[in-house]
Amino acid sequence: MVERPRSAQIQVAATSFLALFSVVGFALYGLPLYYDFWERDFGWSRKLITSGNALSKVVVAVVFGFIAGWLIDRFGPRRLMMIGILMAGGALIGLGGVSASALWMFYFFYFFNALGYVCAGPPPNQVLLSRWFDKARGTAMGFAYLGIGVGGVLVPQLSRWLTERYGWQTSLRGLGVLMILLTLPMVLFVKDTPEREPAQKPMEPLAPMTGIFRKGTFYLLVLGSMCSIGAVGGTNQHLKLYLSRDQNYGQREALNIISLVLAFSIVGRLLMGWLADRWPKKYVMLLIYLLVAGAIPLLFFASSSGVMYLFAIIFGIGLGGEYLIIPLIAAELFGVKALGRLMGIIVTVDGVAEALLPFAIADFRDRMGNYRLGFITLIVIALVGAVAVSLLPRRPGSQAGVLAPVGPAASNS
């Protein structure tokens, strides 16, 4: 086994922490905080507001998702992460300058936001951490994914503070600038692989994917992650709109609830990362998906602030483990040699679900004037994801027809 310097592992974990802090915590969870301003000041419908996220993620997922995974496996995650951070931060700066009559700018910068997420978000960080950590991989990912929770907790409060003083457009630009300044310097100095475990040479053959595609386990994993990620995305994208515009929560209280969701996501990441190193990952994944499915019905009782705080706790814990568990179980089932391309495919499908479900929920809301049908749809989809996960094998090779891990045994993950 290759000895990995402790100081270098700390640097890798800190880099992934800041990358996820910015690209997911600030950009992904920060943008929906401005949806109600677009509705109020521009007169845009919720279908139009969510269409930027939907169209950009579908295009980027279909066109670039697998390509990004291939590039990560071939050339390492670092280069892609640098480009992605610049694109994601620049997208927020650009969206801060959008006007009601400049829809092309809205879609243009949303495209770069989605591309930045693919290039600098979970996929390259998952591969980077998997290369540097072996037995403590779950703990390392749990720590790195804390960046999402910390960023998500801070961004509502920072957004409110900036908006109250400088207006929401300057606030959005400020978040983009801060993302780049915090993250880019760390990525510049991180290494793709340990010193004595050099990155794959350009002419080396990549591990084959054909065996993975022949197994039902792969499709169960894709279906389960797609459904649960879609349900989470549909909830997150509409949460502030629902609280501030439909339930008449003030900006401060609505943002406090969202901050609480992300605060408990930190608990969820730590807890699920710890459990993933000790329990069968299938059961950890099932627990996470059931928490998500169980939290959404509480939104029907949003008129009670106490119920919304309970929602924030349950949904936040589930949210915390959501993105963390997928690469862990993928690495366990299929190994790490093809993990970049495998996660590229999964992120592509998940990205489509995460884009289209909020758009569909917005359409239901615009047509019916309430979220009843939308919330029922999210609950059903989340439960379908849980059923798919329940059918996964407990560990590699524990069921007939399950693919043995590609590359190094994933039992050390």
N, C-alpha and C positions, 0 to 999 in steps of 0.2 A: 504493500500500500504506500502511495506517495505521501511523504510528510508535508503537511501544509502549515506554513508559519502562522502562529497565532495572531501576530500583528497584522499580517496580510488578510487573514480571515475577518478580523475586526474592521479593517478598511473596506473590504467587500460588502460586509453586512451594513456598514454605515452608508456606503454609496447607494445600495439598494433602498435603504430606509429613506434617504433624501429624494431619490428618483420617484419612488412611489408616493412620498409625501407631496411632491409637486404635481406629477402627471396625473395621479388618481385623486389624491386628497384635495388639491386645489382645483385642477381643471375639470375632472369628472364630476366631483361633488359641488364644486363652486359655481359652475355655469347655471344649474337649475335655480340657484338663489336669485338670479336676475330675470327669470321668466315672467314673474308678475310685473316687473317694470316694463318689459316689452309689451305685455298685454295692456297695461295701464297707459303708457305714454305713446305707443305706436298704434294701439287699437288692433293688434294682431290676434287672430284666433289661436286657441291652444293647439289645434292641428297644425297651423303654420309654424308656431313656435317650436314644436317638437319635430317638425319636418327637417330642420337643419341637422339635428342629431341623427335622425333616421336615415336620410339620404346619404350623408357623409359616411356613416358607419357601414352601411350596406355596400357602398362603392368601395371603400377602403378594405373592408373585410373580404369581399369577393376578389378584388383585383390584387391586393397587396398582402393579405393575411398569410397565405402559404409562402409567397416570395420572401416575406420578412423572416419566417421561420427557417427557410433554406439559407438565407444570408447569415442568420445567427449561427447555424450549425457549421457553415463554411468558413466564415471570417471572424466569428466571435461576436459577443453582444455589445462591446464597448463603442465601436464606431457608430452602430445604429442608434445607440442611446444618446450620443452627443447630438446627432441630427434630430432625433425625436424631441429632445428637450427644447431645442431652438424652435422647432415647429409648434409644439404645444404652447410654449410661452408666448410666441409671436401671435398665435391664434387668439389668445385672450386679449392681447394688446389691440389686435385688429377688430375684434368683436366690440371692444369698447368704443370704437369710432363708427359703428354702423348706424344708419339713420332709417327711418320708416320707408323711405323711397329707394333705398339701396339694398334690395334683397340679394343682388348678386354678391355683394360683400359678405352678407350673412352666410350664404352657402359656401363661398370661397374660403372664409376663415374657419368655418366648421369642418370643412374638408381637411385642413391642416391640423385642426385639433384632433380629429380621428386618426390621422396618419401619425401624429406625434404619440398618441396613446399606444398604437401598435409597435412603434419603433423604440419607445423608451418606457413603456408601462410594464405590466406583468410578464409578457413573454420573454424579453431578454433578461430581466431580473431573475426569473425562475431558472433559466439556463445558467446564468452567472453563479447563482447560489448553489445549484446542483453540482457544478464543476468544482467548487471550492469546499463544499461540505459533504460529508458522507453519513456517519452515524447520527450526527446532530442536525441533519438537514431540516427536519420538521421544526426544531427550535430556532434555527437560523432564519427560516422563512417566516416563522411566527414573529420574530423580532423585526425583520425587514418590513413585513406587512403592517407592523405598528405604525409605520410612516403614513399609511393610508388613514388610519384612525386619528393620528395626531393632526395630520393636515386637515382631515374632515372636521375635527373638533374646532380647530382654529379658524378655518375659512369663514364660517358664518359670522363669528364675532369680528374678525378682521374686516370682512365685507361690510358689516353694519357700521363699524367705526369709520371706515373710509367713505362710505356712502353718505353718512350723516354730515361729514365735513366737506367732502369734495364732489358729491354727486355719484350716481351709480356708474356712469360711464368711465370717469376717472378711476373709480374703485376697481373696475374690471381691468383696466390697463395696468394699474398698480400690481394686481395679482400676477399678471403675466411677467412683468419685469422682475418681481420677487422670485418667481419660479426659476428663471434663468440664472439669476445671481446666486441663488442658494445651491443649485444642483450641478450646473455645468463644470465648475472647478473640480468637484469630487470625481466626476466621471472621467475627466481628462487624465487622471493619474492612476486609475484602477487598472488591473491586469485581467485579461480574459481567463487565464488559466494559471495554476501554480507553475513555478519556475521549471521544475523537472517533469512537468506534464504539459508540454507545449501544445498550443492550439493546433488543430488539424491542418495539415499542409494542403494547399489548394488542389493538388493532384490526387490526394488520397480518396479512395472511394468512400462514400457515405454509407452508413448502415442502412440496409434495405427496409422499405416500409410495406412491401407486399404482404408479408406475413401478418402484420397488424390489421390490414384492411380485410383479411379473410375471416377474422374472428368477431363473433357477436358481442364480445366484451367491449370492443372499441365502440360499437354503435350504441350500446347501453350507456357508456360513459358520456358520449357526445350528447345523447338525448337528455340524460339527467342534468348535465351541466347547462345545456341550452335552456331547458325549462326553468331551472332555478335562477340562473343569471337573468333570464328574461323577466321573471317575476320581480326580482330585486330591482332591475332597471325600471320597470313600469311603476313600481312604488316610489323609488327615489326621485324620478323625473317629475312626478306630480305632487310630491309631498308639500312643498312650500306653496304651490299654487292652490292646493286643496285647503291648506290651513289658513292662508292669508286672504284668499279671494272667496272661497266657498264657506268657510267656517268662521270668518271674521276675526281670526287671531291677529293681534298686533305684530309688527315686524319683530320686535324683541322676543315675544313669547314663541312665535313660530321658529325663529332662528335658534332659540334655546333648546327647543325640542329636537331640532335637527342636529345640533351640537351634542345633545345627549345620546342620540342614536349612534353617532360616530364615537363618542366616548365609550359606550358599551361595546362597540366593535373592537376597541382595544382589548377589553376583557376577553372577547370572543377569540381574537387572534392568539393571544397568549394561551388561553385555555385549550383551543383546538390544536394549536401547534404542539403543546405539551401532550395532549391526548393522542395525537397522531404518531408520536414516538413510542407510545405504550399500548395502545389499543389497535385492533384491526382497522385500517383506514376506511374500509367500507362502512363500518358502524359510526365512525366519526362523521363521515360525509352524510350518512342518513340522518343523524342527529341535527346537523346543520340545516339540512333541507326541510326537516319537519319544523324547526324553529321558525324559518321563513314563512312556511305555509300557515303555521299557527298564529303568527303575528298579524297578518293582513286583515283577517276578519275584525280585529279591534278598530280598524279605521271607520267602520260603520258607526262607531260610538264616539267619534272625534269631538262632539260637542262637550264632552267631559274631558277637561284637561288631565284629570287623574288617569283616565284610560289611555290617553295619548302618551303619558309618561311611562305607563306599563308597556305600551306598544314599543316605545323607544328602547326599553331594556331588552325585550325579547327579540325584536327585529335587529337591534344592534349586535347582540351576541351572535345571531345567525349570520348577519352580514359580515362580521369579523372573520368567520371561518370560510366564507363562500369562495373567494378567489384563492385562498391559501391551500385548500384541500385538493383542488383539481390537479395541479402539477405533482403533488405528493403521491396521489393514487395513480396518476399516469406513469410516473417514474417507477413505482412499485410494480405495476402490471407489465410495463413495456421496456423498462430500462432507460438510461439517460443518453445513449448514443444517438437516438433519433428524437430526443425530447423537443428540440427546437422546432423541427418540422411537425411533430405531433401536436405540440401546443399551438403552432401556427394554424393548423386545421381546426382545433378545438376553439381557439380564439376567433377564428373566422365565423364559425357557426354561432358561437355565443354572441359575437358582435352583431350579427344579423338579428338574433332574437332580442338583444338588449336595445337595438335600434327600433325595430318594428313594433314591439309591444307597447312602449310608451306612446308611439304614434297612433296605434289602434285605440288605446285607452283615451287619448285626446279626442279622437273621432267620436267615440261613444259619448264622451262628456259634452262635446259640441252639439251632438244630435239630440241627446236626451235631457241635457241640462243638469245631470248629476252623475256621480261616479258609481252608481250601484252595479250596473252591468260590468263596468271595468274592473271593479274589485272582485266580483265573482269570477270573472275570467282569470284574473291573477291567481286566485286561490286554487282553481282547478289545474292550471298549468303548473303551479308549484307542487301540487300533489302528484301529478304525472311524473315530475322529475324525481320525487322521492321513491315512487314505485320502481322506476328504472334503476336507481341506485341500489334498491333492495335486492335486485336480481344480479348484481355484480358478484364475482367470486370473493370469498373472504380474503384470499391471498393468491399470488400467482401459482397456477398449476393445481389449485385445489378443486377445480372442476374439470371435467372432460372438455376438451376443445379450447381451453384457455391458453393463450399464448404465453410461453415462458419469456422472461425479460430479455430484451435485446441488450447485449453488452454486459457490463458488470452486474452482478446479482443485485437486485433492488432490495433485497431483504435487509441490507445495511442502511437503507434510507431512513 
